[in-house]
Amino acid sequence: MTAAGGTVTAVTFLWLGMVFAISFLEAPLKFRAPGVTLPIGLGIGRLVFRALNACELAWAAAIVIAVALGSFSGATIPLAAGVAVVTLVLQLVGVRPILTRRSNRVLAGHDGPRSHAHLVYVGLEVVKVGALIWLGIAVLSTPALP
């Protein structure tokens, strides 16, 4: 495996593990802990997802650079990487601002209609996880070009 292939593999599975741990374990479980109210859970979630998203941007950049500099055969690896990166951008630019406005209202003590943006974000998480699994498998199963 080339250095680019090793980089893409390592970063892909690191990114995938963090998304599983935060989005599918920490996020739903924190609201089940005794004494965690909606405002406390939202406050924790905002901090955790801000940190996760910053890491994700770094990992996405590392993957894009490694794929651009690497010698991978076919379009599968760039396509899978592109799907993961575009999905992240959609989450950060299209959905996170809506979730932030909603959590700002809740943290300020206002109630209102529930937002469906959270379901969109979760749906995009599922797409991103699928793309990262696809990318990881593609890199591991593609022979390196000389």
NUGUBA-239500 format. One line per field, with one value per atom (N, C-alpha, C): residue number from 1; residue in three letters; atom name; x, y, z. Coordinates in Angstrom, 2 decimals, decimal comma. Layout:
# residues N
num: NUM; ...
residu: ALA; ...
atome: CA; ...
east: X; ...
north: Y; ...
up: Z; ...
This chain:
# residues 146
num: 1; 1; 1; 2; 2; 2; 3; 3; 3; 4; 4; 4; 5; 5; 5; 6; 6; 6; 7; 7; 7; 8; 8; 8; 9; 9; 9; 10; 10; 10; 11; 11; 11; 12; 12; 12; 13; 13; 13; 14; 14; 14; 15; 15; 15; 16; 16; 16; 17; 17; 17; 18; 18; 18; 19; 19; 19; 20; 20; 20; 21; 21; 21; 22; 22; 22; 23; 23; 23; 24; 24; 24; 25; 25; 25; 26; 26; 26; 27; 27; 27; 28; 28; 28; 29; 29; 29; 30; 30; 30; 31; 31; 31; 32; 32; 32; 33; 33; 33; 34; 34; 34; 35; 35; 35; 36; 36; 36; 37; 37; 37; 38; 38; 38; 39; 39; 39; 40; 40; 40; 41; 41; 41; 42; 42; 42; 43; 43; 43; 44; 44; 44; 45; 45; 45; 46; 46; 46; 47; 47; 47; 48; 48; 48; 49; 49; 49; 50; 50; 50; 51; 51; 51; 52; 52; 52; 53; 53; 53; 54; 54; 54; 55; 55; 55; 56; 56; 56; 57; 57; 57; 58; 58; 58; 59; 59; 59; 60; 60; 60; 61; 61; 61; 62; 62; 62; 63; 63; 63; 64; 64; 64; 65; 65; 65; 66; 66; 66; 67; 67; 67; 68; 68; 68; 69; 69; 69; 70; 70; 70; 71; 71; 71; 72; 72; 72; 73; 73; 73; 74; 74; 74; 75; 75; 75; 76; 76; 76; 77; 77; 77; 78; 78; 78; 79; 79; 79; 80; 80; 80; 81; 81; 81; 82; 82; 82; 83; 83; 83; 84; 84; 84; 85; 85; 85; 86; 86; 86; 87; 87; 87; 88; 88; 88; 89; 89; 89; 90; 90; 90; 91; 91; 91; 92; 92; 92; 93; 93; 93; 94; 94; 94; 95; 95; 95; 96; 96; 96; 97; 97; 97; 98; 98; 98; 99; 99; 99; 100; 100; 100; 101; 101; 101; 102; 102; 102; 103; 103; 103; 104; 104; 104; 105; 105; 105; 106; 106; 106; 107; 107; 107; 108; 108; 108; 109; 109; 109; 110; 110; 110; 111; 111; 111; 112; 112; 112; 113; 113; 113; 114; 114; 114; 115; 115; 115; 116; 116; 116; 117; 117; 117; 118; 118; 118; 119; 119; 119; 120; 120; 120; 121; 121; 121; 122; 122; 122; 123; 123; 123; 124; 124; 124; 125; 125; 125; 126; 126; 126; 127; 127; 127; 128; 128; 128; 129; 129; 129; 130; 130; 130; 131; 131; 131; 132; 132; 132; 133; 133; 133; 134; 134; 134; 135; 135; 135; 136; 136; 136; 137; 137; 137; 138; 138; 138; 139; 139; 139; 140; 140; 140; 141; 141; 141; 142; 142; 142; 143; 143; 143; 144; 144; 144; 145; 145; 145; 146; 146; 146
residu: MET; MET; MET; THR; THR; THR; ALA; ALA; ALA; ALA; ALA; ALA; GLY; GLY; GLY; GLY; GLY; GLY; THR; THR; THR; VAL; VAL; VAL; THR; THR; THR; ALA; ALA; ALA; VAL; VAL; VAL; THR; THR; THR; PHE; PHE; PHE; LEU; LEU; LEU; TRP; TRP; TRP; LEU; LEU; LEU; GLY; GLY; GLY; MET; MET; MET; VAL; VAL; VAL; PHE; PHE; PHE; ALA; ALA; ALA; ILE; ILE; ILE; SER; SER; SER; PHE; PHE; PHE; LEU; LEU; LEU; GLU; GLU; GLU; ALA; ALA; ALA; PRO; PRO; PRO; LEU; LEU; LEU; LYS; LYS; LYS; PHE; PHE; PHE; ARG; ARG; ARG; ALA; ALA; ALA; PRO; PRO; PRO; GLY; GLY; GLY; VAL; VAL; VAL; THR; THR; THR; LEU; LEU; LEU; PRO; PRO; PRO; ILE; ILE; ILE; GLY; GLY; GLY; LEU; LEU; LEU; GLY; GLY; GLY; ILE; ILE; ILE; GLY; GLY; GLY; ARG; ARG; ARG; LEU; LEU; LEU; VAL; VAL; VAL; PHE; PHE; PHE; ARG; ARG; ARG; ALA; ALA; ALA; LEU; LEU; LEU; ASN; ASN; ASN; ALA; ALA; ALA; CYS; CYS; CYS; GLU; GLU; GLU; LEU; LEU; LEU; ALA; ALA; ALA; TRP; TRP; TRP; ALA; ALA; ALA; ALA; ALA; ALA; ALA; ALA; ALA; ILE; ILE; ILE; VAL; VAL; VAL; ILE; ILE; ILE; ALA; ALA; ALA; VAL; VAL; VAL; ALA; ALA; ALA; LEU; LEU; LEU; GLY; GLY; GLY; SER; SER; SER; PHE; PHE; PHE; SER; SER; SER; GLY; GLY; GLY; ALA; ALA; ALA; THR; THR; THR; ILE; ILE; ILE; PRO; PRO; PRO; LEU; LEU; LEU; ALA; ALA; ALA; ALA; ALA; ALA; GLY; GLY; GLY; VAL; VAL; VAL; ALA; ALA; ALA; VAL; VAL; VAL; VAL; VAL; VAL; THR; THR; THR; LEU; LEU; LEU; VAL; VAL; VAL; LEU; LEU; LEU; GLN; GLN; GLN; LEU; LEU; LEU; VAL; VAL; VAL; GLY; GLY; GLY; VAL; VAL; VAL; ARG; ARG; ARG; PRO; PRO; PRO; ILE; ILE; ILE; LEU; LEU; LEU; THR; THR; THR; ARG; ARG; ARG; ARG; ARG; ARG; SER; SER; SER; ASN; ASN; ASN; ARG; ARG; ARG; VAL; VAL; VAL; LEU; LEU; LEU; ALA; ALA; ALA; GLY; GLY; GLY; HIS; HIS; HIS; ASP; ASP; ASP; GLY; GLY; GLY; PRO; PRO; PRO; ARG; ARG; ARG; SER; SER; SER; HIS; HIS; HIS; ALA; ALA; ALA; HIS; HIS; HIS; LEU; LEU; LEU; VAL; VAL; VAL; TYR; TYR; TYR; VAL; VAL; VAL; GLY; GLY; GLY; LEU; LEU; LEU; GLU; GLU; GLU; VAL; VAL; VAL; VAL; VAL; VAL; LYS; LYS; LYS; VAL; VAL; VAL; GLY; GLY; GLY; ALA; ALA; ALA; LEU; LEU; LEU; ILE; ILE; ILE; TRP; TRP; TRP; LEU; LEU; LEU; GLY; GLY; GLY; ILE; ILE; ILE; ALA; ALA; ALA; VAL; VAL; VAL; LEU; LEU; LEU; SER; SER; SER; THR; THR; THR; PRO; PRO; PRO; ALA; ALA; ALA; LEU; LEU; LEU; PRO; PRO; PRO
atome: N; CA; C; N; CA; C; N; CA; C; N; CA; C; N; CA; C; N; CA; C; N; CA; C; N; CA; C; N; CA; C; N; CA; C; N; CA; C; N; CA; C; N; CA; C; N; CA; C; N; CA; C; N; CA; C; N; CA; C; N; CA; C; N; CA; C; N; CA; C; N; CA; C; N; CA; C; N; CA; C; N; CA; C; N; CA; C; N; CA; C; N; CA; C; N; CA; C; N; CA; C; N; CA; C; N; CA; C; N; CA; C; N; CA; C; N; CA; C; N; CA; C; N; CA; C; N; CA; C; N; CA; C; N; CA; C; N; CA; C; N; CA; C; N; CA; C; N; CA; C; N; CA; C; N; CA; C; N; CA; C; N; CA; C; N; CA; C; N; CA; C; N; CA; C; N; CA; C; N; CA; C; N; CA; C; N; CA; C; N; CA; C; N; CA; C; N; CA; C; N; CA; C; N; CA; C; N; CA; C; N; CA; C; N; CA; C; N; CA; C; N; CA; C; N; CA; C; N; CA; C; N; CA; C; N; CA; C; N; CA; C; N; CA; C; N; CA; C; N; CA; C; N; CA; C; N; CA; C; N; CA; C; N; CA; C; N; CA; C; N; CA; C; N; CA; C; N; CA; C; N; CA; C; N; CA; C; N; CA; C; N; CA; C; N; CA; C; N; CA; C; N; CA; C; N; CA; C; N; CA; C; N; CA; C; N; CA; C; N; CA; C; N; CA; C; N; CA; C; N; CA; C; N; CA; C; N; CA; C; N; CA; C; N; CA; C; N; CA; C; N; CA; C; N; CA; C; N; CA; C; N; CA; C; N; CA; C; N; CA; C; N; CA; C; N; CA; C; N; CA; C; N; CA; C; N; CA; C; N; CA; C; N; CA; C; N; CA; C; N; CA; C; N; CA; C; N; CA; C; N; CA; C; N; CA; C; N; CA; C; N; CA; C; N; CA; C; N; CA; C; N; CA; C; N; CA; C; N; CA; C; N; CA; C; N; CA; C; N; CA; C; N; CA; C; N; CA; C; N; CA; C; N; CA; C; N; CA; C; N; CA; C; N; CA; C; N; CA; C; N; CA; C; N; CA; C; N; CA; C; N; CA; C; N; CA; C; N; CA; C; N; CA; C; N; CA; C; N; CA; C
east: 0,85; 0,00; 0,90; 0,50; 1,27; 1,02; 1,81; 1,60; 0,23; -0,17; -1,49; -2,59; -2,44; -3,42; -3,49; -2,33; -2,29; -2,94; -2,69; -3,29; -4,80; -5,28; -6,73; -7,37; -6,75; -7,29; -7,36; -6,26; -6,22; -7,21; -7,20; -8,08; -9,54; -9,83; -11,21; -11,76; -10,99; -11,51; -11,50; -10,59; -10,63; -11,90; -12,17; -13,37; -14,62; -14,67; -15,82; -16,05; -14,99; -15,12; -15,63; -15,15; -15,62; -17,09; -17,52; -18,93; -19,81; -19,40; -20,17; -20,23; -19,08; -19,02; -19,84; -19,72; -20,41; -21,87; -22,10; -23,45; -24,41; -23,90; -24,80; -24,72; -23,77; -23,70; -23,87; -22,93; -22,95; -24,19; -24,53; -25,63; -26,95; -27,39; -28,67; -28,60; -27,45; -27,35; -27,30; -26,74; -26,60; -27,94; -28,99; -30,31; -30,96; -30,39; -30,91; -30,24; -29,18; -28,46; -29,31; -29,28; -30,07; -29,66; -30,66; -30,41; -30,05; -29,93; -29,60; -30,89; -31,04; -32,22; -31,96; -33,00; -32,84; -31,82; -31,88; -30,87; -29,44; -29,25; -27,91; -27,44; -28,31; -27,96; -27,63; -28,40; -28,11; -26,78; -26,51; -25,23; -24,04; -24,16; -23,09; -22,98; -24,11; -24,12; -23,49; -23,77; -23,17; -21,65; -21,15; -19,69; -19,08; -19,70; -19,17; -19,22; -20,34; -20,44; -19,59; -19,38; -18,46; -17,06; -16,64; -15,31; -15,25; -16,28; -16,31; -16,25; -17,06; -17,08; -15,75; -15,05; -13,72; -12,76; -12,82; -11,99; -12,37; -13,67; -14,12; -13,62; -13,61; -13,08; -11,60; -10,85; -9,42; -9,25; -10,04; -9,93; -10,37; -11,42; -11,87; -10,77; -10,13; -9,04; -7,89; -7,54; -6,46; -6,79; -8,03; -8,44; -8,40; -8,92; -8,92; -7,49; -6,61; -5,21; -4,56; -4,77; -4,16; -4,70; -6,00; -6,57; -6,03; -5,92; -5,40; -3,94; -3,16; -1,73; -1,43; -2,38; -2,16; -2,41; -2,02; -2,23; -3,21; -4,48; -5,51; -6,14; -6,38; -6,99; -8,50; -9,11; -10,56; -11,09; -12,40; -13,07; -13,70; -13,65; -14,36; -13,86; -12,56; -12,02; -12,31; -12,04; -12,41; -13,92; -14,73; -16,18; -16,65; -16,17; -16,56; -16,10; -14,87; -14,36; -15,22; -15,58; -16,41; -17,76; -18,38; -19,69; -19,56; -18,53; -18,34; -18,12; -17,28; -16,95; -18,16; -18,85; -20,03; -21,11; -21,28; -22,27; -21,92; -20,64; -20,21; -20,50; -20,19; -20,44; -21,93; -22,78; -24,23; -24,67; -24,11; -24,45; -24,05; -22,82; -22,30; -22,91; -23,18; -23,68; -25,21; -25,81; -27,25; -28,08; -27,55; -28,37; -27,93; -26,62; -26,15; -26,68; -26,74; -27,29; -28,74; -29,54; -30,93; -30,97; -30,14; -30,08; -29,57; -28,61; -28,08; -29,15; -29,91; -30,99; -32,01; -32,36; -33,33; -32,77; -31,53; -30,95; -30,76; -30,47; -30,39; -31,72; -32,81; -34,14; -34,42; -34,12; -34,37; -33,51; -32,23; -31,34; -31,73; -32,41; -32,89; -34,23; -34,74; -35,97; -37,24; -37,11; -38,29; -38,61; -39,88; -40,30; -40,89; -41,04; -41,61; -41,74; -42,12; -42,29; -40,96; -41,02; -39,81; -39,33; -38,05; -37,44; -37,22; -37,46; -37,19; -35,74; -35,01; -33,62; -32,77; -33,11; -32,35; -32,43; -33,61; -33,78; -32,98; -32,92; -32,12; -30,65; -30,20; -28,81; -28,48; -29,36; -29,14; -29,13; -30,03; -30,03; -28,73; -28,20; -26,91; -25,78; -25,89; -24,89; -24,86; -26,02; -26,10; -25,45; -25,72; -25,10; -23,58; -23,13; -21,69; -21,03; -21,65; -21,12; -21,02; -22,05; -22,01; -20,88; -20,69; -19,61; -18,24; -18,09; -16,80; -16,51; -17,52; -17,32; -16,94; -17,64; -17,36; -15,92; -15,52; -14,17; -13,13; -13,34; -12,37; -12,20; -13,30; -13,23; -12,57; -12,91; -12,34; -10,82; -10,34; -8,90; -8,20; -8,78; -8,16; -8,18; -9,13; -9,24; -8,69; -8,18; -7,64; -6,12; -5,57; -4,11; -3,47; -2,33; -1,63; -1,04; -1,10; -0,45; 1,04; 1,85; 3,30; 3,69
north: -1,18; 0,00; 1,24; 2,22; 3,46; 4,32; 5,36; 6,30; 6,95; 7,31; 7,92; 6,93; 5,67; 4,66; 4,42; 4,40; 4,23; 5,40; 6,61; 7,81; 7,78; 7,49; 7,44; 6,38; 5,21; 4,14; 4,54; 5,04; 5,40; 6,51; 7,54; 8,69; 8,29; 7,49; 7,05; 6,29; 5,34; 4,54; 5,31; 6,25; 7,14; 7,98; 8,59; 9,42; 8,57; 7,39; 6,50; 6,15; 5,82; 5,48; 6,63; 7,82; 8,98; 9,28; 9,15; 9,39; 8,36; 7,09; 6,07; 6,39; 6,72; 6,95; 8,16; 9,24; 10,47; 10,47; 10,30; 10,46; 9,35; 8,13; 7,01; 6,42; 6,87; 6,41; 7,58; 8,52; 9,61; 10,47; 10,90; 11,84; 11,32; 10,13; 9,69; 9,28; 8,75; 8,28; 9,39; 10,54; 11,61; 12,06; 11,98; 12,41; 11,40; 10,22; 9,19; 9,22; 10,01; 10,08; 10,83; 10,39; 11,06; 12,52; 13,38; 14,79; 15,61; 14,98; 15,73; 16,26; 17,57; 18,22; 18,52; 18,92; 19,26; 20,39; 21,49; 22,53; 22,05; 21,24; 20,72; 19,79; 18,91; 18,01; 18,75; 19,80; 20,60; 21,32; 21,85; 22,54; 21,61; 20,41; 19,40; 19,00; 18,75; 18,33; 19,36; 20,64; 21,69; 21,67; 21,52; 21,47; 20,25; 19,10; 17,85; 17,87; 18,29; 18,28; 19,37; 20,48; 21,49; 20,91; 20,18; 19,56; 18,44; 17,60; 16,53; 17,11; 18,13; 18,70; 19,34; 19,94; 20,49; 19,36; 18,26; 17,10; 16,55; 16,47; 15,94; 16,79; 18,10; 18,96; 18,68; 18,47; 18,15; 16,81; 15,81; 14,49; 14,52; 15,28; 15,41; 16,03; 17,07; 17,71; 16,73; 15,96; 14,99; 13,93; 13,48; 12,48; 13,07; 14,27; 14,91; 15,08; 15,53; 15,72; 14,38; 13,37; 12,05; 11,43; 11,57; 11,02; 11,78; 13,10; 13,90; 13,58; 13,32; 13,04; 11,57; 10,71; 9,27; 8,80; 7,59; 6,95; 5,80; 6,12; 5,11; 4,81; 3,54; 3,16; 3,31; 3,75; 3,86; 5,08; 5,18; 6,34; 6,05; 4,80; 4,42; 5,19; 5,26; 5,93; 7,42; 8,14; 9,57; 9,79; 8,91; 9,06; 8,85; 7,79; 7,52; 8,64; 9,12; 10,25; 11,48; 11,72; 12,88; 12,83; 11,65; 11,52; 11,84; 11,33; 11,61; 13,09; 13,72; 15,13; 16,03; 15,75; 16,55; 16,40; 15,21; 14,99; 15,82; 15,84; 16,66; 18,14; 18,60; 20,02; 20,33; 19,43; 19,63; 19,74; 18,89; 18,95; 20,29; 20,71; 21,92; 23,20; 23,24; 24,47; 24,50; 23,34; 23,31; 23,00; 22,16; 21,70; 22,29; 22,35; 22,85; 24,24; 25,19; 26,51; 26,43; 25,57; 25,41; 24,81; 23,80; 23,19; 24,18; 25,01; 26,01; 27,03; 27,50; 28,47; 27,85; 26,61; 25,92; 25,75; 25,30; 25,12; 26,46; 27,53; 28,86; 29,25; 28,97; 29,30; 28,48; 27,20; 26,34; 26,79; 27,07; 27,49; 28,85; 29,67; 30,97; 30,84; 29,61; 29,39; 29,44; 29,54; 29,58; 28,19; 27,94; 26,66; 26,95; 25,95; 26,13; 24,79; 24,84; 23,57; 22,84; 21,54; 20,73; 20,86; 20,82; 20,94; 19,55; 19,43; 18,18; 18,15; 19,24; 19,31; 18,24; 17,87; 16,83; 15,51; 15,19; 13,95; 14,01; 15,18; 15,36; 15,15; 15,72; 15,56; 14,08; 13,36; 11,94; 11,16; 11,49; 10,84; 11,06; 12,28; 12,57; 11,83; 11,63; 10,85; 9,42; 8,86; 7,50; 7,43; 8,43; 8,48; 8,60; 9,46; 9,66; 8,37; 7,69; 6,42; 5,41; 5,32; 4,43; 4,78; 6,07; 6,51; 6,19; 6,36; 6,07; 4,57; 3,75; 2,30; 1,92; 2,47; 2,24; 2,65; 3,84; 4,33; 3,42; 3,05; 2,20; 0,86; 0,24; -1,05; -0,89; 0,19; 0,42; 0,57; 1,34; 1,55; 0,24; -0,51; -1,76; -2,83; -2,75; -3,79; -3,38; -2,14; -1,68; -1,81; -2,52; -2,63; -1,28; -1,04; 0,22; 0,21; 1,37; 1,50; 1,74; 1,27; 1,47; 2,94
up: 0,00; 0,00; 0,00; -0,78; -0,86; 0,38; 0,52; 1,63; 1,53; 0,31; 0,13; 0,52; 0,11; 0,47; 1,96; 2,60; 4,06; 4,78; 4,27; 4,86; 4,73; 3,52; 3,30; 4,19; 4,27; 5,11; 6,57; 7,10; 8,52; 8,85; 8,05; 8,34; 8,15; 7,15; 6,92; 8,12; 8,62; 9,73; 11,06; 11,22; 12,38; 12,34; 11,19; 11,00; 11,25; 10,67; 10,83; 12,30; 13,01; 14,42; 15,26; 14,96; 15,73; 15,46; 14,22; 13,91; 14,61; 14,56; 15,29; 16,78; 17,37; 18,82; 19,25; 18,51; 18,91; 18,47; 17,19; 16,65; 17,04; 17,12; 17,34; 18,75; 19,56; 20,96; 21,92; 21,91; 22,89; 22,78; 21,57; 21,40; 21,96; 21,58; 22,14; 23,61; 24,05; 25,42; 26,46; 26,11; 27,11; 27,66; 26,86; 27,33; 28,25; 28,36; 29,28; 30,64; 30,76; 32,04; 33,06; 34,31; 35,35; 35,49; 35,54; 35,79; 34,56; 33,42; 32,21; 31,61; 31,69; 31,12; 29,65; 28,95; 27,53; 27,34; 28,11; 27,92; 28,21; 29,24; 29,55; 28,42; 27,96; 26,87; 25,59; 25,30; 24,11; 24,24; 25,43; 25,64; 25,45; 26,00; 25,84; 24,37; 23,75; 22,35; 21,43; 21,68; 20,84; 20,95; 22,15; 22,34; 21,67; 21,88; 21,34; 19,81; 19,24; 17,78; 17,13; 17,81; 17,28; 17,19; 18,21; 18,20; 17,15; 17,08; 16,08; 14,67; 14,41; 13,07; 12,69; 13,64; 13,36; 12,98; 13,71; 13,37; 12,00; 11,74; 10,46; 9,29; 9,46; 8,40; 8,15; 9,21; 9,06; 8,37; 8,77; 8,17; 6,71; 6,40; 5,01; 4,16; 4,68; 3,94; 3,73; 4,75; 4,62; 3,57; 3,54; 2,56; 1,15; 0,98; -0,34; -0,85; 0,02; -0,38; -0,73; 0,11; -0,14; -1,42; -1,66; -2,89; -4,10; -3,98; -5,10; -5,41; -4,37; -4,56; -4,84; -4,52; -4,67; -6,09; -6,33; -7,63; -7,45; -7,52; -7,34; -8,70; -8,96; -10,23; -10,14; -11,21; -11,27; -10,54; -10,56; -9,97; -8,62; -8,16; -6,94; -5,73; -5,53; -4,34; -4,36; -5,45; -5,45; -5,29; -5,87; -5,75; -4,32; -3,67; -2,28; -1,37; -1,58; -0,78; -1,02; -2,26; -2,59; -1,93; -1,89; -1,25; 0,25; 0,90; 2,34; 2,58; 1,78; 1,97; 1,66; 0,57; 0,22; 1,29; 1,81; 2,87; 4,10; 4,47; 5,61; 5,35; 4,16; 3,83; 3,91; 3,40; 3,50; 4,96; 5,80; 7,22; 7,83; 7,55; 8,19; 7,65; 6,36; 5,74; 5,68; 5,44; 5,25; 6,48; 7,38; 8,50; 9,83; 10,08; 11,39; 11,73; 10,79; 11,17; 11,65; 11,06; 11,49; 12,90; 13,15; 14,48; 15,51; 15,13; 16,06; 16,43; 15,45; 15,76; 16,71; 16,46; 17,33; 18,74; 18,86; 20,20; 20,90; 20,16; 20,77; 21,40; 20,69; 21,24; 22,50; 22,46; 23,62; 24,80; 24,55; 25,63; 26,19; 25,39; 25,87; 26,60; 26,70; 27,46; 26,63; 25,33; 24,45; 23,96; 23,83; 23,27; 21,91; 21,13; 19,80; 19,13; 17,89; 17,18; 17,03; 17,08; 16,92; 15,48; 15,34; 14,02; 13,43; 12,13; 11,43; 10,94; 11,16; 10,71; 11,38; 12,59; 13,29; 12,53; 12,02; 11,25; 9,95; 9,33; 8,11; 8,44; 9,57; 9,98; 10,21; 10,89; 11,14; 9,83; 8,92; 7,61; 6,87; 6,93; 6,31; 7,02; 8,34; 9,06; 8,53; 8,27; 7,74; 6,35; 5,52; 4,19; 4,33; 5,24; 5,44; 5,94; 6,86; 7,36; 6,21; 5,40; 4,24; 3,29; 3,05; 2,15; 2,74; 4,05; 4,68; 4,67; 4,90; 4,81; 3,38; 2,42; 1,00; 0,68; 1,13; 0,88; 1,52; 2,76; 3,45; 2,76; 2,38; 1,68; 0,33; -0,38; -1,71; -1,64; -0,66; -0,54; -0,17; 0,72; 1,15; 0,05; -0,86; -1,88; -3,25; -3,36; -4,63; -4,61; -5,58; -5,62; -5,96; -5,38; -5,62; -7,02; -7,67; -8,98; -8,78; -9,71; -9,56; -9,68
